[in-house]
Amino acid sequence: MTDPTVDELIAIAKSADLPSALVGSGFVTPTFPARDGWKVVVFFDGSDFDNIEHFIRPDGTVLDPWDWPVSPERDRLCYWRPEKPERGGR
């Protein structure tokens, strides 16, 4: 089994309904379902989205980008964040 590319993993993360914050959550790592049976585990630092912790493949195995050698691509994935919704109004 080959690992998906960083861009493919970011697309998987984007497919999950990830909040940018969890009010009153403390330090937690909730799991969110994503496309094609993938799951995204996120670390919330206090109530704020901090980073992607790891991914769970459809077969249940863990793909942990923090285990990869340090590189700009690894950091782009680990520190990716969901876009905040734009505020309405004028």
PyMOL Python script that loads the backbone (N, CA, C, O; Angstrom):
from pymol import cmd

cmd.read_pdbstr("""\
ATOM      1  N   MET A   1       0.848  -1.171   0.000  1.00  0.00           N
ATOM      2  CA  MET A   1       0.000   0.000   0.000  1.00  0.00           C
ATOM      3  C   MET A   1       0.896   1.237   0.000  1.00  0.00           C
ATOM      4  O   MET A   1       1.756   1.382   0.868  1.00  0.00           O
ATOM      5  N   THR A   2       0.696   2.121  -0.965  1.00  0.00           N
ATOM      6  CA  THR A   2       1.480   3.346  -1.007  1.00  0.00           C
ATOM      7  C   THR A   2       0.743   4.453  -0.266  1.00  0.00           C
ATOM      8  O   THR A   2      -0.486   4.521  -0.270  1.00  0.00           O
ATOM      9  N   ASP A   3       1.516   5.304   0.360  1.00  0.00           N
ATOM     10  CA  ASP A   3       0.914   6.424   1.067  1.00  0.00           C
ATOM     11  C   ASP A   3       0.422   7.465   0.071  1.00  0.00           C
ATOM     12  O   ASP A   3       1.044   7.678  -0.970  1.00  0.00           O
ATOM     13  N   PRO A   4      -0.695   8.113   0.392  1.00  0.00           N
ATOM     14  CA  PRO A   4      -1.145   9.215  -0.451  1.00  0.00           C
ATOM     15  C   PRO A   4      -0.136  10.365  -0.388  1.00  0.00           C
ATOM     16  O   PRO A   4       0.659  10.454   0.548  1.00  0.00           O
ATOM     17  N   THR A   5      -0.177  11.228  -1.377  1.00  0.00           N
ATOM     18  CA  THR A   5       0.677  12.411  -1.369  1.00  0.00           C
ATOM     19  C   THR A   5       0.152  13.412  -0.337  1.00  0.00           C
ATOM     20  O   THR A   5      -0.958  13.278   0.177  1.00  0.00           O
ATOM     21  N   VAL A   6       0.970  14.401  -0.055  1.00  0.00           N
ATOM     22  CA  VAL A   6       0.538  15.459   0.858  1.00  0.00           C
ATOM     23  C   VAL A   6      -0.720  16.135   0.323  1.00  0.00           C
ATOM     24  O   VAL A   6      -1.657  16.390   1.080  1.00  0.00           O
ATOM     25  N   ASP A   7      -0.746  16.426  -0.972  1.00  0.00           N
ATOM     26  CA  ASP A   7      -1.936  17.061  -1.552  1.00  0.00           C
ATOM     27  C   ASP A   7      -3.172  16.173  -1.424  1.00  0.00           C
ATOM     28  O   ASP A   7      -4.266  16.671  -1.162  1.00  0.00           O
ATOM     29  N   GLU A   8      -3.007  14.868  -1.605  1.00  0.00           N
ATOM     30  CA  GLU A   8      -4.144  13.952  -1.450  1.00  0.00           C
ATOM     31  C   GLU A   8      -4.623  13.921   0.004  1.00  0.00           C
ATOM     32  O   GLU A   8      -5.827  13.879   0.258  1.00  0.00           O
ATOM     33  N   LEU A   9      -3.699  13.940   0.947  1.00  0.00           N
ATOM     34  CA  LEU A   9      -4.086  13.937   2.361  1.00  0.00           C
ATOM     35  C   LEU A   9      -4.762  15.249   2.754  1.00  0.00           C
ATOM     36  O   LEU A   9      -5.702  15.244   3.549  1.00  0.00           O
ATOM     37  N   ILE A  10      -4.299  16.361   2.211  1.00  0.00           N
ATOM     38  CA  ILE A  10      -4.970  17.631   2.478  1.00  0.00           C
ATOM     39  C   ILE A  10      -6.386  17.609   1.897  1.00  0.00           C
ATOM     40  O   ILE A  10      -7.313  18.130   2.517  1.00  0.00           O
ATOM     41  N   ALA A  11      -6.561  17.018   0.729  1.00  0.00           N
ATOM     42  CA  ALA A  11      -7.901  16.890   0.155  1.00  0.00           C
ATOM     43  C   ALA A  11      -8.793  16.020   1.042  1.00  0.00           C
ATOM     44  O   ALA A  11      -9.983  16.299   1.190  1.00  0.00           O
ATOM     45  N   ILE A  12      -8.224  14.973   1.628  1.00  0.00           N
ATOM     46  CA  ILE A  12      -8.983  14.136   2.561  1.00  0.00           C
ATOM     47  C   ILE A  12      -9.374  14.956   3.781  1.00  0.00           C
ATOM     48  O   ILE A  12     -10.519  14.900   4.228  1.00  0.00           O
ATOM     49  N   ALA A  13      -8.423  15.721   4.325  1.00  0.00           N
ATOM     50  CA  ALA A  13      -8.732  16.571   5.483  1.00  0.00           C
ATOM     51  C   ALA A  13      -9.815  17.583   5.138  1.00  0.00           C
ATOM     52  O   ALA A  13     -10.709  17.831   5.948  1.00  0.00           O
ATOM     53  N   LYS A  14      -9.747  18.168   3.951  1.00  0.00           N
ATOM     54  CA  LYS A  14     -10.761  19.144   3.524  1.00  0.00           C
ATOM     55  C   LYS A  14     -12.143  18.511   3.406  1.00  0.00           C
ATOM     56  O   LYS A  14     -13.156  19.193   3.562  1.00  0.00           O
ATOM     57  N   SER A  15     -12.186  17.212   3.131  1.00  0.00           N
ATOM     58  CA  SER A  15     -13.482  16.543   2.962  1.00  0.00           C
ATOM     59  C   SER A  15     -14.180  16.290   4.294  1.00  0.00           C
ATOM     60  O   SER A  15     -15.381  16.021   4.329  1.00  0.00           O
ATOM     61  N   ALA A  16     -13.427  16.375   5.385  1.00  0.00           N
ATOM     62  CA  ALA A  16     -14.017  16.193   6.718  1.00  0.00           C
ATOM     63  C   ALA A  16     -14.650  17.505   7.157  1.00  0.00           C
ATOM     64  O   ALA A  16     -14.214  18.581   6.747  1.00  0.00           O
ATOM     65  N   ASP A  17     -15.662  17.413   7.977  1.00  0.00           N
ATOM     66  CA  ASP A  17     -16.318  18.608   8.492  1.00  0.00           C
ATOM     67  C   ASP A  17     -15.568  19.049   9.752  1.00  0.00           C
ATOM     68  O   ASP A  17     -15.993  18.776  10.875  1.00  0.00           O
ATOM     69  N   LEU A  18     -14.440  19.737   9.538  1.00  0.00           N
ATOM     70  CA  LEU A  18     -13.562  20.106  10.642  1.00  0.00           C
ATOM     71  C   LEU A  18     -13.884  21.515  11.138  1.00  0.00           C
ATOM     72  O   LEU A  18     -13.868  22.465  10.356  1.00  0.00           O
ATOM     73  N   PRO A  19     -14.169  21.651  12.404  1.00  0.00           N
ATOM     74  CA  PRO A  19     -14.386  22.992  12.942  1.00  0.00           C
ATOM     75  C   PRO A  19     -13.045  23.685  13.181  1.00  0.00           C
ATOM     76  O   PRO A  19     -12.032  23.020  13.398  1.00  0.00           O
ATOM     77  N   SER A  20     -13.036  25.012  13.141  1.00  0.00           N
ATOM     78  CA  SER A  20     -11.804  25.743  13.437  1.00  0.00           C
ATOM     79  C   SER A  20     -11.622  25.916  14.936  1.00  0.00           C
ATOM     80  O   SER A  20     -10.548  26.303  15.397  1.00  0.00           O
ATOM     81  N   ALA A  21     -12.685  25.625  15.703  1.00  0.00           N
ATOM     82  CA  ALA A  21     -12.605  25.716  17.162  1.00  0.00           C
ATOM     83  C   ALA A  21     -13.665  24.808  17.779  1.00  0.00           C
ATOM     84  O   ALA A  21     -14.698  24.526  17.171  1.00  0.00           O
ATOM     85  N   LEU A  22     -13.389  24.362  18.989  1.00  0.00           N
ATOM     86  CA  LEU A  22     -14.361  23.610  19.783  1.00  0.00           C
ATOM     87  C   LEU A  22     -14.505  24.350  21.105  1.00  0.00           C
ATOM     88  O   LEU A  22     -13.612  24.294  21.951  1.00  0.00           O
ATOM     89  N   VAL A  23     -15.605  25.032  21.284  1.00  0.00           N
ATOM     90  CA  VAL A  23     -15.798  25.857  22.467  1.00  0.00           C
ATOM     91  C   VAL A  23     -15.774  24.997  23.724  1.00  0.00           C
ATOM     92  O   VAL A  23     -16.498  24.008  23.836  1.00  0.00           O
ATOM     93  N   GLY A  24     -14.923  25.397  24.663  1.00  0.00           N
ATOM     94  CA  GLY A  24     -14.842  24.714  25.946  1.00  0.00           C
ATOM     95  C   GLY A  24     -14.302  23.304  25.893  1.00  0.00           C
ATOM     96  O   GLY A  24     -14.603  22.493  26.769  1.00  0.00           O
ATOM     97  N   SER A  25     -13.499  22.992  24.869  1.00  0.00           N
ATOM     98  CA  SER A  25     -13.070  21.607  24.687  1.00  0.00           C
ATOM     99  C   SER A  25     -11.819  21.233  25.478  1.00  0.00           C
ATOM    100  O   SER A  25     -11.608  20.052  25.756  1.00  0.00           O
ATOM    101  N   GLY A  26     -10.992  22.197  25.845  1.00  0.00           N
ATOM    102  CA  GLY A  26      -9.718  21.849  26.480  1.00  0.00           C
ATOM    103  C   GLY A  26      -8.765  21.274  25.453  1.00  0.00           C
ATOM    104  O   GLY A  26      -8.854  21.599  24.269  1.00  0.00           O
ATOM    105  N   PHE A  27      -7.852  20.418  25.899  1.00  0.00           N
ATOM    106  CA  PHE A  27      -6.882  19.795  25.006  1.00  0.00           C
ATOM    107  C   PHE A  27      -7.411  18.422  24.615  1.00  0.00           C
ATOM    108  O   PHE A  27      -7.412  17.496  25.426  1.00  0.00           O
ATOM    109  N   VAL A  28      -7.862  18.295  23.368  1.00  0.00           N
ATOM    110  CA  VAL A  28      -8.476  17.045  22.914  1.00  0.00           C
ATOM    111  C   VAL A  28      -7.999  16.698  21.511  1.00  0.00           C
ATOM    112  O   VAL A  28      -7.486  17.548  20.784  1.00  0.00           O
ATOM    113  N   THR A  29      -8.178  15.424  21.143  1.00  0.00           N
ATOM    114  CA  THR A  29      -7.850  14.938  19.799  1.00  0.00           C
ATOM    115  C   THR A  29      -9.041  14.166  19.241  1.00  0.00           C
ATOM    116  O   THR A  29      -9.007  12.937  19.180  1.00  0.00           O
ATOM    117  N   PRO A  30     -10.094  14.875  18.835  1.00  0.00           N
ATOM    118  CA  PRO A  30     -11.258  14.182  18.286  1.00  0.00           C
ATOM    119  C   PRO A  30     -10.985  13.641  16.882  1.00  0.00           C
ATOM    120  O   PRO A  30     -10.100  14.115  16.170  1.00  0.00           O
ATOM    121  N   THR A  31     -11.772  12.638  16.513  1.00  0.00           N
ATOM    122  CA  THR A  31     -11.681  12.005  15.204  1.00  0.00           C
ATOM    123  C   THR A  31     -12.881  12.419  14.367  1.00  0.00           C
ATOM    124  O   THR A  31     -14.016  12.402  14.843  1.00  0.00           O
ATOM    125  N   PHE A  32     -12.624  12.793  13.113  1.00  0.00           N
ATOM    126  CA  PHE A  32     -13.681  13.240  12.209  1.00  0.00           C
ATOM    127  C   PHE A  32     -13.707  12.349  10.966  1.00  0.00           C
ATOM    128  O   PHE A  32     -12.660  12.090  10.373  1.00  0.00           O
ATOM    129  N   PRO A  33     -14.880  11.883  10.570  1.00  0.00           N
ATOM    130  CA  PRO A  33     -14.966  11.088   9.347  1.00  0.00           C
ATOM    131  C   PRO A  33     -14.679  11.950   8.117  1.00  0.00           C
ATOM    132  O   PRO A  33     -15.048  13.123   8.065  1.00  0.00           O
ATOM    133  N   ALA A  34     -14.020  11.352   7.139  1.00  0.00           N
ATOM    134  CA  ALA A  34     -13.692  12.034   5.887  1.00  0.00           C
ATOM    135  C   ALA A  34     -14.133  11.139   4.727  1.00  0.00           C
ATOM    136  O   ALA A  34     -14.794  10.121   4.930  1.00  0.00           O
ATOM    137  N   ARG A  35     -13.767  11.525   3.536  1.00  0.00           N
ATOM    138  CA  ARG A  35     -14.216  10.799   2.341  1.00  0.00           C
ATOM    139  C   ARG A  35     -13.594   9.403   2.244  1.00  0.00           C
ATOM    140  O   ARG A  35     -12.535   9.130   2.808  1.00  0.00           O
ATOM    141  N   ASP A  36     -14.277   8.551   1.524  1.00  0.00           N
ATOM    142  CA  ASP A  36     -13.777   7.220   1.172  1.00  0.00           C
ATOM    143  C   ASP A  36     -13.363   6.368   2.373  1.00  0.00           C
ATOM    144  O   ASP A  36     -12.492   5.507   2.253  1.00  0.00           O
ATOM    145  N   GLY A  37     -13.985   6.607   3.528  1.00  0.00           N
ATOM    146  CA  GLY A  37     -13.706   5.800   4.706  1.00  0.00           C
ATOM    147  C   GLY A  37     -12.518   6.256   5.538  1.00  0.00           C
ATOM    148  O   GLY A  37     -12.201   5.622   6.545  1.00  0.00           O
ATOM    149  N   TRP A  38     -11.858   7.330   5.150  1.00  0.00           N
ATOM    150  CA  TRP A  38     -10.749   7.881   5.922  1.00  0.00           C
ATOM    151  C   TRP A  38     -11.280   8.610   7.146  1.00  0.00           C
ATOM    152  O   TRP A  38     -12.444   9.008   7.185  1.00  0.00           O
ATOM    153  N   LYS A  39     -10.417   8.782   8.150  1.00  0.00           N
ATOM    154  CA  LYS A  39     -10.728   9.591   9.324  1.00  0.00           C
ATOM    155  C   LYS A  39      -9.538  10.514   9.578  1.00  0.00           C
ATOM    156  O   LYS A  39      -8.388  10.163   9.316  1.00  0.00           O
ATOM    157  N   VAL A  40      -9.848  11.701  10.095  1.00  0.00           N
ATOM    158  CA  VAL A  40      -8.819  12.688  10.401  1.00  0.00           C
ATOM    159  C   VAL A  40      -8.868  12.953  11.904  1.00  0.00           C
ATOM    160  O   VAL A  40      -9.925  13.267  12.452  1.00  0.00           O
ATOM    161  N   VAL A  41      -7.723  12.827  12.562  1.00  0.00           N
ATOM    162  CA  VAL A  41      -7.629  13.093  13.999  1.00  0.00           C
ATOM    163  C   VAL A  41      -6.896  14.423  14.158  1.00  0.00           C
ATOM    164  O   VAL A  41      -5.798  14.618  13.638  1.00  0.00           O
ATOM    165  N   VAL A  42      -7.535  15.326  14.890  1.00  0.00           N
ATOM    166  CA  VAL A  42      -7.043  16.694  15.013  1.00  0.00           C
ATOM    167  C   VAL A  42      -6.738  17.001  16.475  1.00  0.00           C
ATOM    168  O   VAL A  42      -7.454  16.554  17.371  1.00  0.00           O
ATOM    169  N   PHE A  43      -5.664  17.772  16.715  1.00  0.00           N
ATOM    170  CA  PHE A  43      -5.352  18.236  18.063  1.00  0.00           C
ATOM    171  C   PHE A  43      -5.890  19.643  18.241  1.00  0.00           C
ATOM    172  O   PHE A  43      -5.553  20.550  17.480  1.00  0.00           O
ATOM    173  N   PHE A  44      -6.731  19.818  19.254  1.00  0.00           N
ATOM    174  CA  PHE A  44      -7.235  21.137  19.621  1.00  0.00           C
ATOM    175  C   PHE A  44      -6.494  21.581  20.871  1.00  0.00           C
ATOM    176  O   PHE A  44      -6.529  20.907  21.901  1.00  0.00           O
ATOM    177  N   ASP A  45      -5.823  22.724  20.769  1.00  0.00           N
ATOM    178  CA  ASP A  45      -5.059  23.312  21.869  1.00  0.00           C
ATOM    179  C   ASP A  45      -5.971  24.312  22.560  1.00  0.00           C
ATOM    180  O   ASP A  45      -6.182  25.420  22.067  1.00  0.00           O
ATOM    181  N   GLY A  46      -6.504  23.918  23.692  1.00  0.00           N
ATOM    182  CA  GLY A  46      -7.575  24.708  24.278  1.00  0.00           C
ATOM    183  C   GLY A  46      -8.792  24.482  23.407  1.00  0.00           C
ATOM    184  O   GLY A  46      -9.202  23.339  23.201  1.00  0.00           O
ATOM    185  N   SER A  47      -9.373  25.542  22.898  1.00  0.00           N
ATOM    186  CA  SER A  47     -10.530  25.361  22.026  1.00  0.00           C
ATOM    187  C   SER A  47     -10.170  25.559  20.558  1.00  0.00           C
ATOM    188  O   SER A  47     -11.039  25.426  19.696  1.00  0.00           O
ATOM    189  N   ASP A  48      -8.906  25.876  20.246  1.00  0.00           N
ATOM    190  CA  ASP A  48      -8.503  26.200  18.882  1.00  0.00           C
ATOM    191  C   ASP A  48      -7.915  25.003  18.140  1.00  0.00           C
ATOM    192  O   ASP A  48      -7.168  24.207  18.709  1.00  0.00           O
ATOM    193  N   PHE A  49      -8.267  24.893  16.860  1.00  0.00           N
ATOM    194  CA  PHE A  49      -7.665  23.900  15.971  1.00  0.00           C
ATOM    195  C   PHE A  49      -6.164  24.182  15.943  1.00  0.00           C
ATOM    196  O   PHE A  49      -5.750  25.288  15.594  1.00  0.00           O
ATOM    197  N   ASP A  50      -5.348  23.196  16.307  1.00  0.00           N
ATOM    198  CA  ASP A  50      -3.906  23.404  16.346  1.00  0.00           C
ATOM    199  C   ASP A  50      -3.220  22.723  15.172  1.00  0.00           C
ATOM    200  O   ASP A  50      -2.505  23.376  14.412  1.00  0.00           O
ATOM    201  N   ASN A  51      -3.428  21.411  15.014  1.00  0.00           N
ATOM    202  CA  ASN A  51      -2.761  20.702  13.929  1.00  0.00           C
ATOM    203  C   ASN A  51      -3.438  19.357  13.671  1.00  0.00           C
ATOM    204  O   ASN A  51      -4.230  18.865  14.475  1.00  0.00           O
ATOM    205  N   ILE A  52      -3.096  18.786  12.521  1.00  0.00           N
ATOM    206  CA  ILE A  52      -3.540  17.427  12.228  1.00  0.00           C
ATOM    207  C   ILE A  52      -2.652  16.482  13.028  1.00  0.00           C
ATOM    208  O   ILE A  52      -1.426  16.541  12.932  1.00  0.00           O
ATOM    209  N   GLU A  53      -3.264  15.628  13.803  1.00  0.00           N
ATOM    210  CA  GLU A  53      -2.525  14.668  14.638  1.00  0.00           C
ATOM    211  C   GLU A  53      -2.124  13.450  13.805  1.00  0.00           C
ATOM    212  O   GLU A  53      -0.953  13.071  13.774  1.00  0.00           O
ATOM    213  N   HIS A  54      -3.099  12.841  13.133  1.00  0.00           N
ATOM    214  CA  HIS A  54      -2.829  11.725  12.231  1.00  0.00           C
ATOM    215  C   HIS A  54      -4.088  11.401  11.431  1.00  0.00           C
ATOM    216  O   HIS A  54      -5.146  11.991  11.648  1.00  0.00           O
ATOM    217  N   PHE A  55      -3.957  10.466  10.516  1.00  0.00           N
ATOM    218  CA  PHE A  55      -5.062   9.986   9.695  1.00  0.00           C
ATOM    219  C   PHE A  55      -5.274   8.509  10.007  1.00  0.00           C
ATOM    220  O   PHE A  55      -4.340   7.804  10.388  1.00  0.00           O
ATOM    221  N   ILE A  56      -6.499   8.057   9.843  1.00  0.00           N
ATOM    222  CA  ILE A  56      -6.805   6.634   9.958  1.00  0.00           C
ATOM    223  C   ILE A  56      -7.322   6.194   8.592  1.00  0.00           C
ATOM    224  O   ILE A  56      -8.315   6.716   8.085  1.00  0.00           O
ATOM    225  N   ARG A  57      -6.625   5.225   8.014  1.00  0.00           N
ATOM    226  CA  ARG A  57      -7.016   4.702   6.695  1.00  0.00           C
ATOM    227  C   ARG A  57      -8.324   3.917   6.805  1.00  0.00           C
ATOM    228  O   ARG A  57      -8.725   3.523   7.900  1.00  0.00           O
ATOM    229  N   PRO A  58      -8.978   3.696   5.684  1.00  0.00           N
ATOM    230  CA  PRO A  58     -10.222   2.907   5.703  1.00  0.00           C
ATOM    231  C   PRO A  58     -10.041   1.514   6.303  1.00  0.00           C
ATOM    232  O   PRO A  58     -10.996   0.949   6.835  1.00  0.00           O
ATOM    233  N   ASP A  59      -8.821   0.943   6.228  1.00  0.00           N
ATOM    234  CA  ASP A  59      -8.596  -0.391   6.799  1.00  0.00           C
ATOM    235  C   ASP A  59      -8.284  -0.336   8.297  1.00  0.00           C
ATOM    236  O   ASP A  59      -8.057  -1.371   8.924  1.00  0.00           O
ATOM    237  N   GLY A  60      -8.273   0.889   8.874  1.00  0.00           N
ATOM    238  CA  GLY A  60      -8.055   1.046  10.312  1.00  0.00           C
ATOM    239  C   GLY A  60      -6.615   1.312  10.719  1.00  0.00           C
ATOM    240  O   GLY A  60      -6.351   1.585  11.890  1.00  0.00           O
ATOM    241  N   THR A  61      -5.678   1.239   9.782  1.00  0.00           N
ATOM    242  CA  THR A  61      -4.286   1.526  10.132  1.00  0.00           C
ATOM    243  C   THR A  61      -4.066   3.033  10.200  1.00  0.00           C
ATOM    244  O   THR A  61      -4.766   3.816   9.556  1.00  0.00           O
ATOM    245  N   VAL A  62      -3.085   3.410  10.990  1.00  0.00           N
ATOM    246  CA  VAL A  62      -2.801   4.825  11.220  1.00  0.00           C
ATOM    247  C   VAL A  62      -1.710   5.302  10.270  1.00  0.00           C
ATOM    248  O   VAL A  62      -0.703   4.622  10.073  1.00  0.00           O
ATOM    249  N   LEU A  63      -1.919   6.473   9.685  1.00  0.00           N
ATOM    250  CA  LEU A  63      -0.901   7.145   8.896  1.00  0.00           C
ATOM    251  C   LEU A  63      -0.545   8.412   9.674  1.00  0.00           C
ATOM    252  O   LEU A  63      -1.349   9.340   9.764  1.00  0.00           O
ATOM    253  N   ASP A  64       0.662   8.443  10.235  1.00  0.00           N
ATOM    254  CA  ASP A  64       1.072   9.535  11.114  1.00  0.00           C
ATOM    255  C   ASP A  64       2.159  10.366  10.442  1.00  0.00           C
ATOM    256  O   ASP A  64       3.324   9.968  10.436  1.00  0.00           O
ATOM    257  N   PRO A  65       1.791  11.519   9.875  1.00  0.00           N
ATOM    258  CA  PRO A  65       2.799  12.325   9.193  1.00  0.00           C
ATOM    259  C   PRO A  65       3.868  12.885  10.130  1.00  0.00           C
ATOM    260  O   PRO A  65       4.930  13.302   9.668  1.00  0.00           O
ATOM    261  N   TRP A  66       3.605  12.902  11.431  1.00  0.00           N
ATOM    262  CA  TRP A  66       4.620  13.365  12.384  1.00  0.00           C
ATOM    263  C   TRP A  66       5.812  12.402  12.436  1.00  0.00           C
ATOM    264  O   TRP A  66       6.887  12.779  12.902  1.00  0.00           O
ATOM    265  N   ASP A  67       5.633  11.177  11.969  1.00  0.00           N
ATOM    266  CA  ASP A  67       6.731  10.213  11.905  1.00  0.00           C
ATOM    267  C   ASP A  67       7.622  10.419  10.679  1.00  0.00           C
ATOM    268  O   ASP A  67       8.702   9.835  10.590  1.00  0.00           O
ATOM    269  N   TRP A  68       7.174  11.241   9.743  1.00  0.00           N
ATOM    270  CA  TRP A  68       7.951  11.491   8.532  1.00  0.00           C
ATOM    271  C   TRP A  68       9.135  12.396   8.857  1.00  0.00           C
ATOM    272  O   TRP A  68       9.098  13.128   9.846  1.00  0.00           O
ATOM    273  N   PRO A  69      10.191  12.353   8.033  1.00  0.00           N
ATOM    274  CA  PRO A  69      11.298  13.293   8.235  1.00  0.00           C
ATOM    275  C   PRO A  69      10.790  14.741   8.129  1.00  0.00           C
ATOM    276  O   PRO A  69       9.897  15.039   7.336  1.00  0.00           O
ATOM    277  N   VAL A  70      11.366  15.615   8.927  1.00  0.00           N
ATOM    278  CA  VAL A  70      10.965  17.022   8.903  1.00  0.00           C
ATOM    279  C   VAL A  70      11.240  17.597   7.521  1.00  0.00           C
ATOM    280  O   VAL A  70      12.335  17.453   6.978  1.00  0.00           O
ATOM    281  N   SER A  71      10.222  18.251   6.960  1.00  0.00           N
ATOM    282  CA  SER A  71      10.354  18.875   5.643  1.00  0.00           C
ATOM    283  C   SER A  71       9.237  19.907   5.502  1.00  0.00           C
ATOM    284  O   SER A  71       8.258  19.868   6.247  1.00  0.00           O
ATOM    285  N   PRO A  72       9.378  20.819   4.560  1.00  0.00           N
ATOM    286  CA  PRO A  72       8.296  21.779   4.336  1.00  0.00           C
ATOM    287  C   PRO A  72       6.976  21.091   3.964  1.00  0.00           C
ATOM    288  O   PRO A  72       5.910  21.553   4.369  1.00  0.00           O
ATOM    289  N   GLU A  73       7.034  20.009   3.209  1.00  0.00           N
ATOM    290  CA  GLU A  73       5.815  19.300   2.825  1.00  0.00           C
ATOM    291  C   GLU A  73       5.141  18.650   4.028  1.00  0.00           C
ATOM    292  O   GLU A  73       3.920  18.723   4.172  1.00  0.00           O
ATOM    293  N   ARG A  74       5.928  18.016   4.889  1.00  0.00           N
ATOM    294  CA  ARG A  74       5.355  17.432   6.103  1.00  0.00           C
ATOM    295  C   ARG A  74       4.706  18.514   6.948  1.00  0.00           C
ATOM    296  O   ARG A  74       3.590  18.336   7.437  1.00  0.00           O
ATOM    297  N   ASP A  75       5.392  19.626   7.122  1.00  0.00           N
ATOM    298  CA  ASP A  75       4.839  20.708   7.934  1.00  0.00           C
ATOM    299  C   ASP A  75       3.600  21.317   7.293  1.00  0.00           C
ATOM    300  O   ASP A  75       2.671  21.709   7.999  1.00  0.00           O
ATOM    301  N   ARG A  76       3.572  21.404   5.965  1.00  0.00           N
ATOM    302  CA  ARG A  76       2.387  21.927   5.268  1.00  0.00           C
ATOM    303  C   ARG A  76       1.172  21.065   5.593  1.00  0.00           C
ATOM    304  O   ARG A  76       0.068  21.584   5.761  1.00  0.00           O
ATOM    305  N   LEU A  77       1.367  19.763   5.680  1.00  0.00           N
ATOM    306  CA  LEU A  77       0.273  18.855   6.017  1.00  0.00           C
ATOM    307  C   LEU A  77      -0.077  18.928   7.503  1.00  0.00           C
ATOM    308  O   LEU A  77      -1.239  19.123   7.860  1.00  0.00           O
ATOM    309  N   CYS A  78       0.911  18.774   8.355  1.00  0.00           N
ATOM    310  CA  CYS A  78       0.642  18.726   9.794  1.00  0.00           C
ATOM    311  C   CYS A  78       0.012  20.015  10.308  1.00  0.00           C
ATOM    312  O   CYS A  78      -0.840  19.983  11.196  1.00  0.00           O
ATOM    313  N   TYR A  79       0.435  21.154   9.747  1.00  0.00           N
ATOM    314  CA  TYR A  79      -0.060  22.440  10.235  1.00  0.00           C
ATOM    315  C   TYR A  79      -1.148  23.040   9.351  1.00  0.00           C
ATOM    316  O   TYR A  79      -1.521  24.201   9.517  1.00  0.00           O
ATOM    317  N   TRP A  80      -1.655  22.241   8.408  1.00  0.00           N
ATOM    318  CA  TRP A  80      -2.784  22.701   7.599  1.00  0.00           C
ATOM    319  C   TRP A  80      -3.962  22.982   8.536  1.00  0.00           C
ATOM    320  O   TRP A  80      -4.143  22.301   9.545  1.00  0.00           O
ATOM    321  N   ARG A  81      -4.749  23.985   8.190  1.00  0.00           N
ATOM    322  CA  ARG A  81      -5.940  24.318   8.987  1.00  0.00           C
ATOM    323  C   ARG A  81      -7.122  24.544   8.071  1.00  0.00           C
ATOM    324  O   ARG A  81      -6.962  25.005   6.941  1.00  0.00           O
ATOM    325  N   PRO A  82      -8.313  24.218   8.556  1.00  0.00           N
ATOM    326  CA  PRO A  82      -9.493  24.481   7.724  1.00  0.00           C
ATOM    327  C   PRO A  82      -9.679  25.983   7.563  1.00  0.00           C
ATOM    328  O   PRO A  82      -9.333  26.774   8.441  1.00  0.00           O
ATOM    329  N   GLU A  83     -10.235  26.348   6.415  1.00  0.00           N
ATOM    330  CA  GLU A  83     -10.508  27.760   6.181  1.00  0.00           C
ATOM    331  C   GLU A  83     -11.625  28.199   7.110  1.00  0.00           C
ATOM    332  O   GLU A  83     -12.615  27.492   7.301  1.00  0.00           O
ATOM    333  N   LYS A  84     -11.445  29.373   7.680  1.00  0.00           N
ATOM    334  CA  LYS A  84     -12.499  29.921   8.519  1.00  0.00           C
ATOM    335  C   LYS A  84     -13.593  30.469   7.601  1.00  0.00           C
ATOM    336  O   LYS A  84     -13.303  31.068   6.565  1.00  0.00           O
ATOM    337  N   PRO A  85     -14.860  30.258   7.993  1.00  0.00           N
ATOM    338  CA  PRO A  85     -15.926  30.802   7.156  1.00  0.00           C
ATOM    339  C   PRO A  85     -15.833  32.329   7.098  1.00  0.00           C
ATOM    340  O   PRO A  85     -15.492  32.989   8.079  1.00  0.00           O
ATOM    341  N   GLU A  86     -16.143  32.857   5.933  1.00  0.00           N
ATOM    342  CA  GLU A  86     -16.117  34.314   5.794  1.00  0.00           C
ATOM    343  C   GLU A  86     -17.285  34.909   6.556  1.00  0.00           C
ATOM    344  O   GLU A  86     -18.376  34.341   6.616  1.00  0.00           O
ATOM    345  N   ARG A  87     -17.024  36.059   7.130  1.00  0.00           N
ATOM    346  CA  ARG A  87     -18.087  36.744   7.852  1.00  0.00           C
ATOM    347  C   ARG A  87     -18.968  37.484   6.878  1.00  0.00           C
ATOM    348  O   ARG A  87     -18.487  38.117   5.939  1.00  0.00           O
ATOM    349  N   GLY A  88     -20.258  37.400   7.107  1.00  0.00           N
ATOM    350  CA  GLY A  88     -21.205  38.128   6.283  1.00  0.00           C
ATOM    351  C   GLY A  88     -21.251  39.583   6.684  1.00  0.00           C
ATOM    352  O   GLY A  88     -20.548  40.004   7.603  1.00  0.00           O
ATOM    353  N   GLY A  89     -22.050  40.327   6.020  1.00  0.00           N
ATOM    354  CA  GLY A  89     -22.203  41.743   6.372  1.00  0.00           C
ATOM    355  C   GLY A  89     -21.435  42.628   5.432  1.00  0.00           C
ATOM    356  O   GLY A  89     -20.895  42.188   4.418  1.00  0.00           O
ATOM    357  N   ARG A  90     -21.402  43.895   5.800  1.00  0.00           N
ATOM    358  CA  ARG A  90     -20.780  44.879   4.908  1.00  0.00           C
ATOM    359  C   ARG A  90     -19.506  45.391   5.469  1.00  0.00           C
ATOM    360  O   ARG A  90     -18.850  46.227   4.848  1.00  0.00           O
TER     361      ARG A  90
END
""", "prot")
cmd.dss("prot")
cmd.show_as("cartoon", "prot")
cmd.util.cbc("prot")
cmd.orient("prot")
